Amino acid sequence: MYVLLLLALCLLALTLTAESGYSSQLMRAALNGDPDAQYQLGWCYYHGEGVLRDLREAVRWYSLAADQGHVDAQCDLGWCYFKGEGVPEDEVEAARWWRISARRGNPYAQFNLGWCHDNGFGVLQSKTEACKWYRESAAKGNANAQCNLGYCYFLGEGVNQDLAQAVRSRPRARPGTRRSAGGSWPRSRAIPTPCTIWGFATTTASELNRISAKLPAGTGWRLKAAPRPRFPIPAAA
């Protein structure tokens, strides 16, 4: 009975390791300079998948992959600097890595960079730049960016106020919802923007006046910067 239990535990450990993507082949590929393997290894250390969680090791491997142009590693490295995980907290460095990744099309980095500009974290505050990056990310299906873009149109921050556009910008999936393995967002009831919550869906002058009179001071629906969703990573070949 003891032998069977030991074999079952060993099999479970091997299964969990395989599912996590961590393997000796992955480590070998990372040591040989493969940026995909370096990123995957960093991901394993960050989440404690198949290895003991070690944020410093995660940052080390993310950095190696990021220096080779891996956009996901650049995005995740920015998050580590933003939160001070494995490295001293540094908003400027976080924004720098998010900008590098955002310029190469990463929607999560684009959203986080927009949020930095929105609030002046690590960069000069600029509502115009914030709206620009929210729009880039929203066009790729990022629900958080869609929500914040709608908020920009709602208040006219960085863009001309346009309530109809604010309603059209509402998320088509819940913020934070995980994508399927194929990369598409699951169907979900749209998250209401401030426009739909308050019933403001026209762009007439009288409607705009009604908004300014009725909207409570400090009303806000912006979503904060967030890490990339924790998608399963493929095991190294």
Buried (B, 14 or more C-beta within 10 A) or exposed (E): EEEEEEEEEEEEEEEEBEEBBBBEEBBEBBEEEBBBBBBBBBBBBBBEBBBEEBBEBBBBBBBBBBEBEBBBBBBBBBBBBBBEBBBEEBBEBBBBBBBBBBBBEBBBBBBBBBBBBBBEBBBEEBBEBBBBBBBBBBEBBBBBBBBBBBBBBBBBBBBEBBBEBBBBBBBBBBBEBEEEEEEEBEEEEBBBBBBBEBEBEBEEEEEBEBBEEEBEEEEEBBBEBBBBEEEEBEBBE
